[in-house]
Amino acid sequence: MKKLLLGAIALCSATMAFSQSLEKMQWFNEPAKWEIKNNSLIMQVTPKTDYWRISHYGFTVDDAPFYYANYGGEFEVKVKITGAYKTRFDQMGLMIRTDEKNYIKTGVEFVDGKFNISTVVTHDKSDWSVTTLDKAPPFIWIKVVRRLDAVEVFYSYDDKTYILTRNAPLEDNKPVMVGLMAASPDGNGFEAKFENFTVKHLPDQRRTDWLKSHQE
């Protein structure tokens, strides 16, 4: 019976990637100019906007464009991003957000003439980590996997080989906003293009582990 139960839950929770319908998502800080074309989001990033809380700089900002949908449970989300970066700190990528005090944003950030995989983890206060890329690719893939009480951040040049850059805490068993973020803290904005945005639900790891340990 327990084997049948495990099989049934595995079937119901089978991982299945799907392209998130962009038309059904919603804006937080909608930019003045944007469009959805061929299931891609193209936006002109609002100038002088960002997400940051308190630490190091002493200020809090929460005003950059974020196009999102709500998700619960464990999941994998990824997107292909292309940006016409111009000014220091121009950035774009994914954001996982509970509220204004708890979020993780990650993607490409242009800093001092170099392209970086940048991640900001905010739990009341923000921290910042960067991995400098050895080349300036025309586009890049960003992937975030939410498991239990953490998320893992990856990047790829080809959507095949992914490199882990960060493991960060995020409260589990709580719905989050998941979506596409871009910011231009010092600049006058830039064009950001998001393609192939997909979300894949993952079976609950604690439940799966429990079922395995209780098989007859």
RODRENLO-144560 format. One record per atom (N, C-alpha, C): residue in one letter; x, y, z. Coordinates in nm, 4 decimals. Layout:
REM residues N
A_X_Y_Z
...
This chain:
REM residues 216
M_0.0826_-0.1217_0.0000
M_0.0000_0.0000_0.0000
M_0.0858_0.1264_0.0000
K_0.1899_0.1223_0.0834
K_0.2768_0.2407_0.0911
K_0.3496_0.2633_-0.0410
K_0.3845_0.1527_-0.1084
K_0.4484_0.1670_-0.2383
K_0.3526_0.2297_-0.3395
L_0.2269_0.1870_-0.3321
L_0.1270_0.2460_-0.4205
L_0.1074_0.3934_-0.3912
L_0.1064_0.4277_-0.2620
L_0.0912_0.5682_-0.2221
L_0.2071_0.6515_-0.2724
L_0.3276_0.5975_-0.2561
L_0.4454_0.6692_-0.3041
L_0.4385_0.6918_-0.4544
G_0.3965_0.5856_-0.5262
G_0.3859_0.5980_-0.6707
G_0.2817_0.6984_-0.7134
A_0.1687_0.6990_-0.6418
A_0.0617_0.7929_-0.6760
A_0.1043_0.9366_-0.6538
I_0.1711_0.9612_-0.5396
I_0.2153_1.0975_-0.5113
I_0.3230_1.1394_-0.6095
A_0.4127_1.0473_-0.6432
A_0.5160_1.0797_-0.7408
A_0.4540_1.1162_-0.8748
L_0.3476_1.0433_-0.9110
L_0.2800_1.0724_-1.0369
L_0.2121_1.2084_-1.0335
C_0.1427_1.2364_-0.9249
C_0.0721_1.3644_-0.9125
C_0.1682_1.4810_-0.9052
S_0.2866_1.4556_-0.8461
S_0.3831_1.5634_-0.8250
S_0.4942_1.5609_-0.9276
A_0.4753_1.4837_-1.0333
A_0.5807_1.4696_-1.1339
A_0.6259_1.6062_-1.1821
T_0.7562_1.6219_-1.1962
T_0.8108_1.7493_-1.2400
T_0.7698_1.7746_-1.3837
M_0.7195_1.8931_-1.4075
M_0.6755_1.9282_-1.5411
M_0.7025_2.0759_-1.5637
A_0.7901_2.1030_-1.6580
A_0.8217_2.2420_-1.6889
A_0.7138_2.2989_-1.7794
F_0.6800_2.4237_-1.7564
F_0.5866_2.4886_-1.8471
F_0.6231_2.6348_-1.8602
S_0.5929_2.6884_-1.9748
S_0.6201_2.8289_-1.9988
S_0.5130_2.9119_-1.9291
Q_0.5532_2.9917_-1.8351
Q_0.4598_3.0771_-1.7638
Q_0.3937_3.1741_-1.8620
S_0.2643_3.1799_-1.8618
S_0.1926_3.2720_-1.9498
S_0.2190_3.4153_-1.9045
L_0.2951_3.4878_-1.9823
L_0.3330_3.6235_-1.9433
L_0.2127_3.7151_-1.9319
E_0.1104_3.6890_-2.0137
E_-0.0073_3.7755_-2.0106
E_-0.0821_3.7673_-1.8778
K_-0.0634_3.6587_-1.8037
K_-0.1355_3.6401_-1.6780
K_-0.0560_3.6866_-1.5564
M_0.0631_3.7394_-1.5776
M_0.1448_3.7900_-1.4674
M_0.1060_3.9345_-1.4372
Q_0.1647_3.9894_-1.3309
Q_0.1288_4.1255_-1.2912
Q_0.2524_4.2065_-1.2544
W_0.2344_4.3372_-1.2571
W_0.3459_4.4280_-1.2321
W_0.3528_4.4746_-1.0873
F_0.4740_4.4860_-1.0389
F_0.5074_4.5657_-0.9208
F_0.6031_4.6710_-0.9730
N_0.5651_4.7967_-0.9665
N_0.6439_4.9066_-1.0252
N_0.6500_4.8945_-1.1784
E_0.5346_4.9025_-1.2412
E_0.5270_4.8901_-1.3865
E_0.6080_4.9990_-1.4566
P_0.6937_4.9624_-1.5524
P_0.7690_5.0643_-1.6262
P_0.6800_5.1352_-1.7275
A_0.7269_5.2498_-1.7759
A_0.6453_5.3281_-1.8692
A_0.6319_5.2599_-2.0053
K_0.7330_5.1815_-2.0432
K_0.7322_5.1212_-2.1761
K_0.7691_4.9736_-2.1659
W_0.6794_4.8870_-2.2148
W_0.7067_4.7436_-2.2170
W_0.6115_4.6763_-2.3145
E_0.6473_4.5566_-2.3583
E_0.5600_4.4787_-2.4457
E_0.5900_4.3308_-2.4304
I_0.4900_4.2492_-2.4631
I_0.5061_4.1048_-2.4697
I_0.4947_4.0654_-2.6163
K_0.6003_3.9994_-2.6653
K_0.6049_3.9633_-2.8060
K_0.6681_3.8262_-2.8193
N_0.5999_3.7341_-2.8873
N_0.6506_3.5976_-2.9060
N_0.6866_3.5333_-2.7720
N_0.6005_3.5525_-2.6744
N_0.6191_3.4990_-2.5393
N_0.7486_3.5468_-2.4742
S_0.7911_3.6658_-2.5108
S_0.9062_3.7303_-2.4477
S_0.8618_3.8649_-2.3915
L_0.9219_3.9044_-2.2801
L_0.8949_4.0350_-2.2221
L_1.0112_4.1274_-2.2556
I_0.9791_4.2410_-2.3145
I_1.0797_4.3428_-2.3437
I_1.0375_4.4696_-2.2706
M_1.1269_4.5211_-2.1888
M_1.0949_4.6440_-2.1148
M_1.2054_4.7463_-2.1278
Q_1.1668_4.8726_-2.1186
Q_1.2626_4.9809_-2.1012
Q_1.2695_5.0070_-1.9518
V_1.3834_4.9731_-1.8919
V_1.3953_4.9764_-1.7462
V_1.3843_5.1192_-1.6939
T_1.3062_5.1368_-1.5914
T_1.2851_5.2685_-1.5318
T_1.4160_5.3233_-1.4750
P_1.4538_5.4464_-1.5096
P_1.5782_5.5052_-1.4584
P_1.5776_5.5216_-1.3063
K_1.6975_5.5158_-1.2500
K_1.7207_5.5450_-1.1072
K_1.6329_5.4585_-1.0159
T_1.6287_5.3282_-1.0440
T_1.5490_5.2360_-0.9622
T_1.6335_5.1178_-0.9183
D_1.5926_5.0554_-0.8053
D_1.6701_4.9419_-0.7543
D_1.5915_4.8723_-0.6435
Y_1.6493_4.7612_-0.5939
Y_1.6032_4.6931_-0.4722
Y_1.7228_4.6795_-0.3788
W_1.7101_4.7373_-0.2594
W_1.8177_4.7308_-0.1602
W_1.7623_4.7739_-0.0254
R_1.8155_4.7137_0.0829
R_1.7735_4.7519_0.2174
R_1.8925_4.7759_0.3086
I_1.9138_4.8998_0.3440
I_1.9893_4.9480_0.4592
I_2.1403_4.9253_0.4545
S_2.1854_4.8001_0.4576
S_2.3264_4.7724_0.4888
S_2.4234_4.8397_0.3916
H_2.5354_4.8834_0.4460
H_2.6480_4.9463_0.3761
H_2.6155_5.0869_0.3257
Y_2.5055_5.0998_0.2509
Y_2.4723_5.2295_0.1926
Y_2.3824_5.3138_0.2823
G_2.3081_5.2504_0.3716
G_2.2257_5.3235_0.4654
G_2.0913_5.3692_0.4130
F_2.0510_5.3222_0.2949
F_1.9207_5.3611_0.2414
F_1.8421_5.2369_0.2016
T_1.7120_5.2561_0.1789
T_1.6250_5.1487_0.1324
T_1.5515_5.1949_0.0071
V_1.5583_5.1134_-0.0978
V_1.4836_5.1419_-0.2207
V_1.4108_5.0150_-0.2622
D_1.2918_5.0325_-0.3189
D_1.2057_4.9183_-0.3522
D_1.1190_4.9570_-0.4707
D_1.1814_5.0083_-0.5766
D_1.1024_5.0740_-0.6811
D_1.1337_5.0300_-0.8239
A_1.2110_4.9240_-0.8440
A_1.2443_4.8790_-0.9794
A_1.1325_4.7922_-1.0373
P_1.1241_4.7811_-1.1697
P_1.0210_4.6981_-1.2323
P_1.0373_4.5505_-1.1960
F_0.9241_4.4856_-1.1660
F_0.9207_4.3439_-1.1302
F_0.7903_4.2866_-1.1831
Y_0.8002_4.1904_-1.2735
Y_0.6845_4.1284_-1.3374
Y_0.6743_3.9859_-1.2862
Y_0.5668_3.9524_-1.2153
Y_0.5690_3.8306_-1.1352
Y_0.4363_3.7539_-1.1362
A_0.4462_3.6291_-1.0872
A_0.3311_3.5452_-1.0549
A_0.3583_3.4826_-0.9189
N_0.2540_3.4316_-0.8543
N_0.2676_3.3735_-0.7209
N_0.2811_3.2216_-0.7291
Y_0.3738_3.1689_-0.6492
Y_0.3978_3.0248_-0.6455
Y_0.4183_2.9795_-0.5017
G_0.3748_2.8570_-0.4745
G_0.4026_2.7941_-0.3463
G_0.4882_2.6708_-0.3674
G_0.5257_2.6069_-0.2577
G_0.6000_2.4824_-0.2668
G_0.7409_2.4997_-0.3197
E_0.7933_2.3889_-0.3720
E_0.9292_2.3869_-0.4231
E_0.9258_2.3886_-0.5752
F_1.0222_2.4553_-0.6363
F_1.0168_2.4736_-0.7808
F_1.1547_2.5069_-0.8367
E_1.1627_2.4983_-0.9681
E_1.2793_2.5446_-1.0440
E_1.2294_2.6488_-1.1435
V_1.2960_2.7623_-1.1499
V_1.2576_2.8673_-1.2434
V_1.3818_2.9116_-1.3201
K_1.3637_2.9368_-1.4490
K_1.4781_2.9830_-1.5273
K_1.4312_3.0755_-1.6391
V_1.5268_3.1526_-1.6917
V_1.4950_3.2483_-1.7968
V_1.6228_3.2817_-1.8745
K_1.6053_3.3145_-1.9988
K_1.7144_3.3634_-2.0839
K_1.7064_3.5153_-2.0877
I_1.8177_3.5821_-2.0577
I_1.8149_3.7283_-2.0486
I_1.9167_3.7916_-2.1436
T_1.8736_3.9038_-2.2017
T_1.9589_3.9831_-2.2901
T_1.9389_4.1298_-2.2549
G_2.0484_4.2005_-2.2253
G_2.0358_4.3394_-2.1837
G_2.1307_4.4316_-2.2579
A_2.0824_4.5509_-2.2900
A_2.1663_4.6540_-2.3514
A_2.2242_4.7406_-2.2397
Y_2.3028_4.6786_-2.1516
Y_2.3560_4.7460_-2.0329
Y_2.4422_4.8665_-2.0738
K_2.4266_4.9757_-2.0006
K_2.4973_5.0984_-2.0352
K_2.5765_5.1555_-1.9184
T_2.5165_5.1534_-1.8017
T_2.5698_5.2288_-1.6883
T_2.5991_5.1354_-1.5718
R_2.6953_5.1746_-1.4882
R_2.7278_5.0970_-1.3692
R_2.6022_5.0594_-1.2911
F_2.5941_4.9335_-1.2533
F_2.4855_4.8737_-1.1761
F_2.3607_4.8417_-1.2579
D_2.3603_4.8654_-1.3901
D_2.2494_4.8155_-1.4715
D_2.2412_4.6645_-1.4520
Q_2.1203_4.6119_-1.4326
Q_2.1050_4.4710_-1.3943
Q_1.9697_4.4174_-1.4384
M_1.9636_4.2842_-1.4553
M_1.8376_4.2182_-1.4870
M_1.8484_4.0704_-1.4534
G_1.7314_4.0079_-1.4263
G_1.7325_3.8664_-1.3944
G_1.6036_3.8237_-1.3277
L_1.6157_3.7308_-1.2327
L_1.5021_3.6758_-1.1590
L_1.4946_3.7345_-1.0187
M_1.3732_3.7398_-0.9645
M_1.3566_3.7741_-0.8236
M_1.2543_3.6803_-0.7607
I_1.2889_3.6335_-0.6405
I_1.1997_3.5549_-0.5557
I_1.1709_3.6413_-0.4342
R_1.0450_3.6707_-0.4082
R_1.0137_3.7742_-0.3092
R_0.8964_3.7327_-0.2208
T_0.9168_3.7466_-0.0907
T_0.8078_3.7272_0.0046
T_0.7412_3.8605_0.0351
D_0.8224_3.9604_0.0669
D_0.7741_4.0958_0.0935
D_0.8922_4.1909_0.0803
E_0.8708_4.3177_0.1193
E_0.9747_4.4183_0.0985
E_1.0988_4.3964_0.1846
K_1.0896_4.3089_0.2856
K_1.2042_4.2815_0.3726
K_1.2702_4.1470_0.3442
N_1.2107_4.0690_0.2547
N_1.2608_3.9344_0.2290
N_1.2514_3.9013_0.0801
Y_1.3655_3.9032_0.0134
Y_1.3692_3.8712_-0.1286
Y_1.5115_3.8339_-0.1714
I_1.5184_3.7654_-0.2836
I_1.6458_3.7311_-0.3464
I_1.6359_3.7695_-0.4928
K_1.7268_3.8517_-0.5390
K_1.7318_3.8873_-0.6808
K_1.8673_3.8436_-0.7362
T_1.8662_3.7926_-0.8582
T_1.9908_3.7419_-0.9164
T_1.9851_3.7517_-1.0678
G_2.1001_3.7749_-1.1274
G_2.1081_3.7862_-1.2724
G_2.2410_3.8449_-1.3132
V_2.2408_3.9164_-1.4242
V_2.3614_3.9841_-1.4731
V_2.3589_4.1285_-1.4253
E_2.4755_4.1759_-1.3788
E_2.4903_4.3157_-1.3382
E_2.6190_4.3707_-1.3981
F_2.6094_4.4883_-1.4559
F_2.7222_4.5543_-1.5219
F_2.7907_4.6462_-1.4212
V_2.9133_4.6144_-1.3820
V_2.9837_4.6906_-1.2787
V_3.1262_4.7195_-1.3241
D_3.1612_4.8477_-1.3310
D_3.2971_4.8912_-1.3661
D_3.3457_4.8269_-1.4958
G_3.2572_4.8244_-1.5939
G_3.2939_4.7749_-1.7252
G_3.2965_4.6245_-1.7397
K_3.2564_4.5508_-1.6362
K_3.2583_4.4053_-1.6407
K_3.1185_4.3487_-1.6170
F_3.0955_4.2296_-1.6715
F_2.9686_4.1611_-1.6535
F_2.9819_4.0595_-1.5407
N_2.8865_4.0619_-1.4496
N_2.8917_3.9773_-1.3317
N_2.7608_3.9019_-1.3131
I_2.7696_3.7806_-1.2585
I_2.6516_3.7160_-1.2033
I_2.6365_3.7715_-1.0626
S_2.5294_3.8430_-1.0404
S_2.5105_3.9197_-0.9175
S_2.3899_3.8669_-0.8412
T_2.4055_3.8510_-0.7105
T_2.2944_3.8065_-0.6269
T_2.2853_3.8937_-0.5029
V_2.1674_3.9451_-0.4771
V_2.1392_4.0190_-0.3545
V_2.0388_3.9383_-0.2728
V_2.0779_3.9047_-0.1507
V_1.9907_3.8339_-0.0580
V_1.9505_3.9301_0.0522
T_1.8207_3.9481_0.0694
T_1.7697_4.0440_0.1672
T_1.6799_3.9749_0.2679
H_1.7207_3.9814_0.3934
H_1.6376_3.9423_0.5070
H_1.6523_4.0551_0.6082
D_1.5643_4.1519_0.5978
D_1.5690_4.2788_0.6704
D_1.6800_4.3692_0.6171
K_1.8035_4.3169_0.6057
K_1.9130_4.3910_0.5446
K_1.9665_4.3125_0.4249
S_2.0221_4.3851_0.3288
S_2.0700_4.3228_0.2054
S_2.2184_4.2893_0.2122
D_2.2545_4.1789_0.1437
D_2.3957_4.1545_0.1147
D_2.4109_4.1396_-0.0359
W_2.5358_4.1371_-0.0832
W_2.5601_4.1372_-0.2276
W_2.6807_4.0507_-0.2585
S_2.6659_3.9593_-0.3532
S_2.7785_3.8783_-0.3983
S_2.7837_3.8811_-0.5502
V_2.9062_3.8783_-0.6058
V_2.9230_3.8818_-0.7513
V_3.0248_3.7775_-0.7957
T_3.0012_3.7234_-0.9146
T_3.0967_3.6365_-0.9826
T_3.1237_3.6985_-1.1184
T_3.2464_3.7453_-1.1403
T_3.2792_3.8120_-1.2663
T_3.2907_3.7099_-1.3786
L_3.2242_3.7375_-1.4898
L_3.2273_3.6480_-1.6045
L_3.3547_3.6691_-1.6847
D_3.4062_3.5614_-1.7424
D_3.5306_3.5721_-1.8194
D_3.5069_3.6204_-1.9616
K_3.3812_3.6374_-1.9990
K_3.3488_3.6910_-2.1301
K_3.2150_3.7625_-2.1230
A_3.1890_3.8459_-2.2210
A_3.0628_3.9199_-2.2267
A_2.9707_3.8516_-2.3270
P_2.8862_3.7588_-2.2809
P_2.8013_3.6823_-2.3726
P_2.6874_3.7676_-2.4261
P_2.6362_3.7336_-2.5455
P_2.5216_3.8079_-2.5992
P_2.3961_3.7864_-2.5157
F_2.3882_3.6718_-2.4467
F_2.2771_3.6419_-2.3569
F_2.3267_3.5421_-2.2542
I_2.2458_3.5198_-2.1507
I_2.2821_3.4224_-2.0483
I_2.1540_3.3650_-1.9876
W_2.1634_3.2440_-1.9363
W_2.0510_3.1803_-1.8680
W_2.0716_3.1881_-1.7176
I_1.9650_3.2214_-1.6458
I_1.9670_3.2238_-1.5001
I_1.8647_3.1230_-1.4495
K_1.9047_3.0425_-1.3516
K_1.8152_2.9417_-1.2941
K_1.8199_2.9487_-1.1416
V_1.7027_2.9392_-1.0799
V_1.6923_2.9364_-0.9336
V_1.6102_2.8136_-0.8948
V_1.6604_2.7368_-0.7999
V_1.5907_2.6190_-0.7503
V_1.5572_2.6398_-0.6032
R_1.4278_2.6338_-0.5708
R_1.3846_2.6456_-0.4317
R_1.3624_2.5061_-0.3746
R_1.4397_2.4726_-0.2697
R_1.4278_2.3457_-0.2006
R_1.4270_2.3711_-0.0503
L_1.3255_2.3180_0.0184
L_1.3170_2.3320_0.1643
L_1.3297_2.4786_0.2034
D_1.4287_2.5123_0.2862
D_1.4399_2.6493_0.3369
D_1.5522_2.7268_0.2686
A_1.5812_2.6942_0.1420
A_1.6906_2.7609_0.0719
A_1.6628_2.7670_-0.0773
V_1.7380_2.8521_-0.1457
V_1.7378_2.8554_-0.2916
V_1.8815_2.8439_-0.3400
E_1.8963_2.7794_-0.4563
E_2.0261_2.7709_-0.5223
E_2.0195_2.8523_-0.6506
V_2.1274_2.9253_-0.6787
V_2.1341_3.0131_-0.7948
V_2.2383_2.9587_-0.8928
F_2.1995_2.9482_-1.0190
F_2.2873_2.8966_-1.1232
F_2.2855_2.9906_-1.2439
Y_2.3913_2.9804_-1.3263
Y_2.3887_3.0473_-1.4568
Y_2.4441_2.9525_-1.5622
S_2.4120_2.9811_-1.6893
S_2.4563_2.8971_-1.7999
S_2.4691_2.9821_-1.9255
Y_2.5635_2.9436_-2.0106
Y_2.5767_3.0096_-2.1404
Y_2.4912_2.9421_-2.2474
D_2.4466_2.8178_-2.2206
D_2.3815_2.7409_-2.3262
D_2.2554_2.6661_-2.2817
D_2.2091_2.6848_-2.1593
D_2.0929_2.6140_-2.1046
D_2.1177_2.4635_-2.0947
K_2.2443_2.4248_-2.0912
K_2.2791_2.2837_-2.0744
K_2.3682_2.2638_-1.9523
T_2.4791_2.3317_-1.9498
T_2.5723_2.3241_-1.8373
T_2.5494_2.4439_-1.7461
Y_2.5049_2.4162_-1.6226
Y_2.4762_2.5225_-1.5263
Y_2.5814_2.5243_-1.4157
I_2.6188_2.6441_-1.3750
I_2.7211_2.6646_-1.2723
I_2.6557_2.7248_-1.1489
L_2.6767_2.6626_-1.0341
L_2.6207_2.7114_-0.9079
L_2.7020_2.8306_-0.8582
T_2.6332_2.9390_-0.8213
T_2.7028_3.0564_-0.7692
T_2.6612_3.0950_-0.6271
R_2.5463_3.0438_-0.5814
R_2.5005_3.0874_-0.4487
R_2.3984_2.9894_-0.3931
N_2.4042_2.9669_-0.2624
N_2.3011_2.8964_-0.1872
N_2.2613_2.9903_-0.0745
A_2.1334_3.0263_-0.0682
A_2.0904_3.1277_0.0277
A_1.9610_3.0850_0.0959
P_1.9403_3.1280_0.2200
P_1.8190_3.0893_0.2921
P_1.6954_3.1645_0.2438
L_1.5809_3.0936_0.2484
L_1.4510_3.1537_0.2211
L_1.3475_3.0714_0.2953
E_1.2626_3.1374_0.3692
E_1.1626_3.0667_0.4505
E_1.0814_2.9706_0.3646
D_1.0691_2.8455_0.4123
D_0.9945_2.7481_0.3340
D_0.8471_2.7460_0.3751
N_0.7695_2.6665_0.2992
N_0.6253_2.6539_0.3240
N_0.5543_2.7893_0.3273
K_0.5976_2.8777_0.2402
K_0.5352_3.0090_0.2318
K_0.5312_3.0516_0.0857
P_0.4149_3.0944_0.0342
P_0.4072_3.1383_-0.1049
P_0.4986_3.2574_-0.1305
V_0.5496_3.2648_-0.2532
V_0.6399_3.3734_-0.2899
V_0.6000_3.4291_-0.4261
M_0.6448_3.5502_-0.4527
M_0.6334_3.6103_-0.5850
M_0.7575_3.5706_-0.6646
V_0.7373_3.5234_-0.7849
V_0.8468_3.4772_-0.8691
V_0.8370_3.5485_-1.0030
G_0.9477_3.6098_-1.0472
G_0.9358_3.6774_-1.1750
G_1.0609_3.7453_-1.2232
L_1.0402_3.8434_-1.3107
L_1.1438_3.9060_-1.3902
L_1.1686_4.0479_-1.3404
M_1.2953_4.0756_-1.3092
M_1.3313_4.2022_-1.2468
M_1.4422_4.2690_-1.3266
A_1.4389_4.4012_-1.3329
A_1.5495_4.4778_-1.3913
A_1.5576_4.6116_-1.3197
A_1.6796_4.6661_-1.3108
A_1.6998_4.7916_-1.2386
A_1.8148_4.8701_-1.3017
S_1.8096_5.0001_-1.2828
S_1.9135_5.0891_-1.3349
S_1.9404_5.1980_-1.2307
P_2.0077_5.1624_-1.1201
P_2.0222_5.2540_-1.0065
P_2.0914_5.3858_-1.0391
D_2.1953_5.3791_-1.1233
D_2.2723_5.4996_-1.1553
D_2.2412_5.5564_-1.2922
G_2.1704_5.4797_-1.3742
G_2.1552_5.5161_-1.5137
G_2.0190_5.5672_-1.5521
N_2.0033_5.5835_-1.6824
N_1.8786_5.6335_-1.7396
N_1.7957_5.5218_-1.8016
G_1.8211_5.3979_-1.7563
G_1.7466_5.2844_-1.8058
G_1.8142_5.2186_-1.9246
F_1.7653_5.1016_-1.9622
F_1.8176_5.0276_-2.0769
F_1.7115_4.9272_-2.1197
E_1.7291_4.8709_-2.2384
E_1.6335_4.7714_-2.2852
E_1.6707_4.6343_-2.2309
A_1.5733_4.5663_-2.1699
A_1.5933_4.4338_-2.1123
A_1.4954_4.3369_-2.1763
K_1.5472_4.2233_-2.2229
K_1.4630_4.1225_-2.2882
K_1.4708_3.9903_-2.2118
F_1.3531_3.9348_-2.1795
F_1.3423_3.8088_-2.1070
F_1.2733_3.7068_-2.1974
E_1.3383_3.5922_-2.2191
E_1.2827_3.4888_-2.3063
E_1.2767_3.3548_-2.2333
N_1.1825_3.2700_-2.2793
N_1.1744_3.1315_-2.2314
N_1.1647_3.1215_-2.0798
F_1.0832_3.2054_-2.0215
F_1.0606_3.2013_-1.8769
F_0.9778_3.0782_-1.8440
T_1.0332_2.9870_-1.7662
T_0.9636_2.8637_-1.7323
T_0.9723_2.8366_-1.5829
V_0.8714_2.7686_-1.5343
V_0.8662_2.7263_-1.3947
V_0.8374_2.5769_-1.3921
K_0.9105_2.5038_-1.3101
K_0.8896_2.3597_-1.2966
K_0.8654_2.3278_-1.1498
H_0.7453_2.2805_-1.1190
H_0.7155_2.2403_-0.9816
H_0.7935_2.1141_-0.9465
L_0.8426_2.1075_-0.8241
L_0.9176_1.9921_-0.7755
L_0.8403_1.9242_-0.6627
P_0.8457_1.7916_-0.6530
P_0.7795_1.7225_-0.5424
P_0.8376_1.7689_-0.4090
D_0.7523_1.7799_-0.3089
D_0.7970_1.8212_-0.1757
D_0.9014_1.7233_-0.1225
Q_1.0199_1.7738_-0.0930
Q_1.1309_1.6851_-0.0579
Q_1.1099_1.6139_0.0757
R_1.0558_1.6845_0.1747
R_1.0344_1.6198_0.3051
R_0.9332_1.5056_0.2931
R_0.8252_1.5284_0.2190
R_0.7230_1.4263_0.2014
R_0.7798_1.3062_0.1258
T_0.8555_1.3328_0.0201
T_0.9141_1.2245_-0.0579
T_1.0108_1.1422_0.0262
D_1.0949_1.2102_0.1048
D_1.1900_1.1389_0.1915
D_1.1163_1.0550_0.2953
W_1.0086_1.1097_0.3502
W_0.9306_1.0344_0.4526
W_0.8706_0.9095_0.3913
L_0.8121_0.9222_0.2723
L_0.7513_0.8071_0.2075
L_0.8544_0.6986_0.1762
K_0.9706_0.7392_0.1318
K_1.0758_0.6426_0.1033
K_1.1181_0.5669_0.2299
S_1.1275_0.6400_0.3396
S_1.1736_0.5776_0.4641
S_1.0673_0.4884_0.5291
H_0.9422_0.5006_0.4828
H_0.8338_0.4234_0.5408
H_0.7775_0.3183_0.4448
Q_0.8504_0.2863_0.3414
Q_0.8088_0.1786_0.2534
Q_0.8225_0.0436_0.3247
E_0.7347_-0.0455_0.2959
E_0.7429_-0.1795_0.3517
E_0.8411_-0.2640_0.2699
